[in-house]
Amino acid sequence: MMPVVVFFGAGLGGVARFAVGGWIQQHAGSTFPWGTLVINVTGSLALGFLLTLLEGTRASPEWRAFVGIGFMGGYTTFSTFSYETIRLLQEAQWSRAGAYMLASVAVSLAGALAGFRLGTTILTRG
């Protein structure tokens, strides 16, 4: 049952991301990725709020998965990174939080660069 719950949440989150991001880009222009920035910020805000709120309730594991993994995961995975970093900081795990932030940003950028280069190589050889 849990995979189905996550599946539907992710679908709705993805549609929300598409709609919100597209609307913002249409109104703000394309000279800066405002849509993605707003999605990441609002997703981080929403995940922090929703998971904190759900911690104080008897919400079922399915509901938590629908919201936290499904919907918010479909909306933005940056929110999960932000939430997990805040949790590490709240637990005074400074070194882990710093390493997680550095690795997440640096390694993700390196991965994107590697993917870009790989795709470019395949396209230029094909």
N, C-alpha and C positions, 0 to 999 in steps of 0.2 A: 504493500500500500504506500509506503514512504516514497519510493521512486515516482509513483504517479502524482503524489502531492507536490513533490519538487518539480516535476515536469510541468504541471499546470502553473505553478508559481513562476517558474522561469519564463514560460511563454508570455504570461501577463507582464512580467518585468521587462522582457525584451520589447514588447509592444509599447510599453510606457516609455522606455528609453528612446525608441524610434520616434514616437510622437513628440515628446518633450524636446529632445535634441534637435529634431528637424524644425520644430517651431522656433526655437531659439536661434538656430543658424539662419533661418529665413528672415528673422527680424533684426538680428545683430550683424549679419553679413558673414563672409567667409575669410576675412583677413586674420582672424584669430579663432581658435577652436572653442568658442564660447559654449557651444552645446555640450561638448564633452566635459568642460570645466564645471558647468552647472550640474550636469549629471553626477559627476564625481563628488561635488560638494553636497548636493542635496541627498545623494545616496548615503554618504557618510553620516550626515545629520540624521537621516531617517533610520538607518540601521542602529546607530547608537541609541536613539530614542526608543525605537521599537523593542530592541532586545533588552534594554534596561527596563522598560515597562513590562515586558513579558516575564522577566525574572521575578517580579513581584506578584505574579498571578499563578493560577493553576492551569495555564495554557498547556494544551497537549503537545507532545513531541511532534506530532504531525503539523500542528499549527505553527510551531516554532520553525520547523523545516520549510513549510510553505513560505513564511515571511522571510526568514534569515537566509536560507540557502537558495530557495526558489526565486521568489519575487525580487529580492534585493540582489541576488546573484545574477539574475537576468537583467536587472536595471544597471548594476555596476558592480564589478568585483573590487573596485578601489575602496568601496565602503567597508568591505571585510578587512582589507589591509589596515585601514584607518582604525576600525574598531579594535582589532587585535593589538595594534600598537598602543592604543590608549589603555587597554587592559594590562599589558606588560608594564606600562608606566605607573598605573595605579598600584600594581604589585611591587613597585620599586625595583623592577628588574631592568635597570638602566642599560646595562651592557647588552642584554638580549634585545631590548627595544631598539637601541642604536644599531646593532648588527642587523636586525630585521629590517629597519628602515633603509639602511645603506644597501643591503643586499637586494631588497625588493626593488628599489629604484634603479640602482646600477645594473643589476643582473637583468632586469626587465628591459632596460634600454639597450643593453648589449644583445639580448635576445632579439629585440625588434630590429636592431642594426644587422644582425646575422641573417635574420629572415629576409630583410630587405635585399641584402647582398645576394643571398641564395636565389631569391626570386628573380632579381635582375640578371644574374648569371644564366639561369635557365631560359629566360626570355631572349637574351641576346644570342644564345647558342642555338635556340630552336628555330 
